[in-house]
Amino acid sequence: MPCKVVLAAEVASNYTEDIKSEVSQRSVKPRLVGFLANDDPYAEKYAQSSSKHLAEAGLEFELRQIPREELEAELRAANTDANVSGILVYYPVYGDERDQKLQDMVDPAKDVEGLNVVYNGKLYSNDRFMDDGKTRKAILPCTPLAVVKVLDHIGVYNHELPYGDHLRGKTIAVVNRSEVVGRPLAALLANDGAKVYSIDITDVQLFERQPAASINSYSASKTDLTAADVIPLCDVVITGVPSASYKLPTHLLKPGVVAINFASVRNFEPEVKDVASIYVPSVGKVTVSMLQRNLLRLFNYQQ
């Protein structure tokens, strides 16, 4: 059977019209401020894409390009600015633990990326709500959430299984363990019942929740395995290595695999389509849709 290539625009179209419709009914539009404090060309490209797609949805967007030394003061000001509905920082800024400090500086009420420690705690404990009455949902990181939506769209999620087990029986590799995308994505998938191999440059970790365990109790453990050991076992392989030189060897892929790339560069070789049943070369437009949804959600909570 030939490989089916699924484009991000197809998945994003599931959300685009609903977002436009909701925004059009508002006299005051949500306003997102993006902070670009690095020289990463991919971050700048994402910022330009964000601006274009937010404008198309009727949402207001302002990009502020500043030296990184001024970012903390700018974030404090934006946190208290009533005209700012959401805050977006284009990472990496420093590329080390200082980025985590910046993430935690953003007011959770305006954190469209869901990277603040409050939302991190909710994600890793699989607690989707901010209140006991379950009226306010926690914000999930845009790209991990986009990958989940892609997996759902292409039928990897099985909704006939109980909640928390929609991915039960699936073995998934995530090639990236960044704190912004790879690790939270592995946790989300494990929370939904998958056996997840989290592959980074140093090791392979296993994220898994046992069938009898609480939906709030997945575990992450180190292994002695390598990428070459686990990739052939996986029904789904998801890559997010931010390097044009990295290419996942096609010969490691299981026939019929679902291959998804969320990096800004292509991590799979062209031959992936000879092996995969479904190939998703990018999730960027879905990420933007999740950004829009998060912004709208926070704006509604602020009213």
C-alpha positions, 0 to 999 in steps of 0.5 A, a space after each residue: 500500500 502506498 504511503 499517505 502523506 498528511 499535510 499540517 494544513 489538512 489537520 489545522 483546517 479542523 480548527 481554523 473556521 471555529 477559531 475565526 468564527 469565535 473571534 469575529 463575534 468579539 468586539 475586543 480582540 485577544 492580543 498576543 505579544 511575542 518576544 524574540 530575543 535570539 538570533 535563531 533563524 527558525 525562531 524568526 521564521 516561526 514568528 513571521 508565520 505566527 503573525 500571518 496566521 494570527 492576523 488571518 484569524 482576526 487575532 492581534 499580534 505584536 512582535 517585540 525583538 529585544 536583547 535577551 538581557 532586557 527580556 525579564 523586565 519586558 516580561 514583568 511589564 507584559 504580565 501586568 499590562 491589561 492590553 496583553 492577553 497572551 505572552 509568547 517567548 521564542 526559545 531558546 533564549 539562552 539554551 540552558 536553565 535560564 530559559 526555565 526561569 524565563 518560562 516561570 516568569 510568565 504569568 500563567 494567566 497569559 502563558 499561551 505556551 503552557 510552559 510555566 511551572 504551574 502548567 508543567 505540574 498539571 501536564 506531568 500529573 495528567 491533571 487537565 483542569 485548573 479548578 475543582 469545578 473543572 471549568 478552566 482547562 490547563 494550557 498544554 504546550 502548543 507543539 506537543 498538543 499539535 502532535 497529539 491532534 495529528 495522531 488523533 486525526 490520522 487514527 492512531 488514537 483509539 477512542 473505543 478504549 477507556 479514557 487514559 488508554 486511547 493509545 494502549 498497545 501502541 509503541 512510540 518513539 520520540 526523538 527529542 527530549 527538550 523541556 519545551 517539546 520532547 519531554 512533555 510530548 512523551 509524557 502526554 503520550 504515556 498518560 494516554 497509555 502508550 509505551 514511549 521511548 524517549 530518545 535523546 543524544 545521551 540515552 533512551 528513556 522509557 515513559 510508560 503507565 502500567 495498565 492497572 495504574 492510576 491515570 496520574 502515575 506514568 513513570 520515566 526510567 532510564 534504559 541501556 537501549 539505543 535508538 537502533 534497538 528501539 526504533 524498529 519496535 515502534 508503530 509510530 516514530 516522531 522526530 524533532 531534532 533541530 539540525 539539518 544534518 540529522 536524518 533518521 536512518 530509514 532502514 531502522 523503521 518498521 514497515 507500515 510505521 507512522 512517521 511524524 516530523 515536528 522539527 523545522 527541518 526534515 529529519 526523515 530521509 526521502 525514502 521514508 515514504 517507501 516504508 511508512 504507511 503515513 508520513 507527516 512532514 511538518 506540524 507547524 500549521 497545527 501548532 499555530 492553531 493550538 497557539 490560537 486556541 490557547 490564546 482564546 482560552 486565556 482571553 476568555 478566562 480573563 474576562 
